[in-house]
Amino acid sequence: MTRLDADGLQPLVRTFHEDIRQRVGALLTEARLAGRPELASRPGEWGAGDLGYALDEVAEQAIADFGQALGEHGPAVVVAEGPGERRYGPAFGAAGVADTAGRAGAASMSSDEGGAAHDDSAVLALVDPVDGTRPLMQELRSAWVLTGLAPDRGAATRLSDVEIAVQTELPLSTAAVYHVLTARRGQGATIARHDVRSGECLSSQTLRVAEQQPLDNGTFSFARYLPVERTLVADLERRFLEQAIATHELNPRLIYDDQYLCSAGQLFLVTTGRYRMLADLRAWLGARHGLANFTAKPYDLSALLIYQEAGVRVLDARGEPLDAPCDTESPLDVVAFGNDTLWQAYWGLLQGVMGSAPGA
């Protein structure tokens, strides 16, 4: 059971996501009709967590209104990629108060030091305004808005505290439908299809992994985005697939690859049966080899609850259930399997090739 007022808070999140969807959709349509992709893809400023683009800037304009709406409901803190952390509520005004110390300093600060101390009755919203900016700004594939709500425990708040999660698709400008995924802790997950023009819900059903899937005839995604990590990931992937093919007598022609720079999008594909597994080990490789690469961050996993409720095994590089502080900087590995059968077939093989991988 959730401790948060899910019936009161979830509609606020949906309104927030629809605001972002409309803003982003308008910019993408403008860029496409003008033949000027740079309207969406122009690099901007470094914010909390990552480099921003024009597409992100448009989306981030909706965060203040969302924070104010949460603040009217009760004390709230919003931790978001880009803007960072702000607190909302009667004590902080409509604009909120920025916490320059961030999550790491929140537990040790009082409200007299910028409003960073947590309130036992407050809600924390962990937000990624656009997960998958780079694919969407080039109109390659969808991105997603992510929000996880948890009771605010200050710097101790973790992904495992999230009780309500919403993930809304930001589709290509030519799409007719988009998906909305929701979950409440202990109550399962849902997936709904909506009409792009009206926002009307066309259908809704329980989101749950398929218990029976073939071991092959699907995608095995090993994330490799920057040149500095590609050869290392390729070696890991090659050795894993060689062992998987030999161990399970797989057909090599029925093993596919995909590179989707979007953690939430990857987990969506795992859950809906397109991916057999995901191995995003960029943080593990970065630490092992001292790479200057970038990784998934906690805000990329703010809707993790949806996938856990849907039955996906989402692990870290040690094979433990994925968890992390609700901040904008902690580097994360994400390993996921579409069901327990796939986990049993492949986790041991992956662990073995990771253990024998060359170090720095």
VENGIDA-V650053 format. One record per backbone hydrogen bond with DSSP energy under -0.5 kcal/mol. NH is the residue of the N-H (numbers start at 1). CO is the residue of the C=O. If there is no record, write none. Layout:
nh=NH co=CO
nh=NH co=CO
This chain:
nh=6 co=4
nh=9 co=5
nh=10 co=6
nh=12 co=9
nh=13 co=9
nh=14 co=10
nh=15 co=11
nh=16 co=12
nh=17 co=13
nh=18 co=14
nh=19 co=15
nh=20 co=16
nh=21 co=17
nh=22 co=18
nh=23 co=19
nh=24 co=20
nh=25 co=21
nh=26 co=22
nh=27 co=23
nh=28 co=24
nh=29 co=25
nh=30 co=26
nh=31 co=27
nh=32 co=28
nh=33 co=29
nh=34 co=30
nh=35 co=31
nh=35 co=32
nh=36 co=31
nh=39 co=36
nh=40 co=37
nh=41 co=37
nh=42 co=38
nh=44 co=52
nh=47 co=50
nh=48 co=82
nh=49 co=47
nh=52 co=45
nh=54 co=42
nh=55 co=40
nh=57 co=53
nh=58 co=54
nh=59 co=55
nh=60 co=56
nh=61 co=57
nh=61 co=58
nh=62 co=59
nh=63 co=60
nh=64 co=60
nh=66 co=62
nh=67 co=63
nh=68 co=64
nh=69 co=65
nh=70 co=66
nh=71 co=67
nh=72 co=68
nh=73 co=69
nh=73 co=70
nh=74 co=70
nh=76 co=88
nh=77 co=123
nh=78 co=86
nh=79 co=77
nh=79 co=125
nh=80 co=78
nh=80 co=84
nh=81 co=127
nh=82 co=48
nh=83 co=81
nh=84 co=80
nh=86 co=78
nh=87 co=97
nh=88 co=76
nh=89 co=93
nh=92 co=89
nh=93 co=89
nh=96 co=93
nh=97 co=87
nh=99 co=85
nh=100 co=98
nh=102 co=99
nh=105 co=102
nh=106 co=102
nh=106 co=103
nh=107 co=103
nh=108 co=105
nh=109 co=105
nh=109 co=106
nh=113 co=110
nh=114 co=111
nh=115 co=110
nh=115 co=111
nh=116 co=110
nh=122 co=119
nh=123 co=75
nh=124 co=150
nh=125 co=77
nh=126 co=124
nh=126 co=148
nh=127 co=79
nh=127 co=125
nh=128 co=146
nh=131 co=144
nh=132 co=130
nh=133 co=130
nh=136 co=132
nh=137 co=133
nh=138 co=134
nh=139 co=136
nh=140 co=135
nh=141 co=135
nh=143 co=170
nh=144 co=131
nh=145 co=168
nh=146 co=128
nh=147 co=166
nh=148 co=126
nh=149 co=164
nh=150 co=124
nh=151 co=161
nh=152 co=122
nh=153 co=151
nh=156 co=153
nh=157 co=154
nh=159 co=324
nh=161 co=158
nh=162 co=159
nh=163 co=149
nh=164 co=149
nh=165 co=183
nh=166 co=147
nh=167 co=181
nh=168 co=145
nh=169 co=179
nh=170 co=143
nh=171 co=169
nh=175 co=172
nh=178 co=194
nh=180 co=192
nh=181 co=167
nh=182 co=190
nh=183 co=165
nh=184 co=188
nh=185 co=163
nh=187 co=184
nh=189 co=207
nh=190 co=182
nh=191 co=205
nh=192 co=180
nh=193 co=203
nh=194 co=178
nh=195 co=200
nh=196 co=176
nh=199 co=195
nh=202 co=193
nh=202 co=200
nh=203 co=193
nh=205 co=191
nh=207 co=189
nh=208 co=206
nh=209 co=310
nh=213 co=211
nh=217 co=254
nh=218 co=254
nh=219 co=274
nh=220 co=256
nh=221 co=219
nh=221 co=277
nh=222 co=220
nh=223 co=221
nh=223 co=279
nh=229 co=226
nh=230 co=226
nh=231 co=227
nh=233 co=229
nh=234 co=230
nh=235 co=231
nh=236 co=232
nh=237 co=233
nh=238 co=234
nh=239 co=235
nh=240 co=236
nh=241 co=237
nh=242 co=238
nh=243 co=239
nh=244 co=240
nh=245 co=241
nh=246 co=242
nh=247 co=243
nh=248 co=244
nh=249 co=245
nh=250 co=245
nh=252 co=250
nh=254 co=251
nh=255 co=252
nh=256 co=218
nh=260 co=258
nh=261 co=259
nh=262 co=260
nh=266 co=262
nh=267 co=263
nh=268 co=264
nh=269 co=265
nh=270 co=266
nh=271 co=267
nh=272 co=268
nh=273 co=270
nh=274 co=269
nh=275 co=269
nh=276 co=219
nh=277 co=219
nh=278 co=336
nh=279 co=221
nh=280 co=334
nh=281 co=279
nh=285 co=281
nh=286 co=282
nh=287 co=283
nh=288 co=284
nh=289 co=285
nh=290 co=286
nh=291 co=286
nh=293 co=291
nh=296 co=332
nh=300 co=297
nh=301 co=297
nh=301 co=298
nh=302 co=299
nh=304 co=301
nh=306 co=303
nh=307 co=303
nh=307 co=304
nh=308 co=304
nh=309 co=305
nh=310 co=306
nh=311 co=308
nh=312 co=307
nh=313 co=337
nh=314 co=312
nh=315 co=313
nh=315 co=335
nh=316 co=320
nh=319 co=316
nh=322 co=314
nh=326 co=157
nh=327 co=325
nh=332 co=296
nh=334 co=280
nh=335 co=315
nh=336 co=278
nh=337 co=313
nh=338 co=276
nh=343 co=339
nh=344 co=340
nh=345 co=341
nh=346 co=342
nh=347 co=343
nh=350 co=346
nh=351 co=347
nh=352 co=348
nh=353 co=349
nh=354 co=350
nh=355 co=351
nh=356 co=352
nh=357 co=354
nh=360 co=288
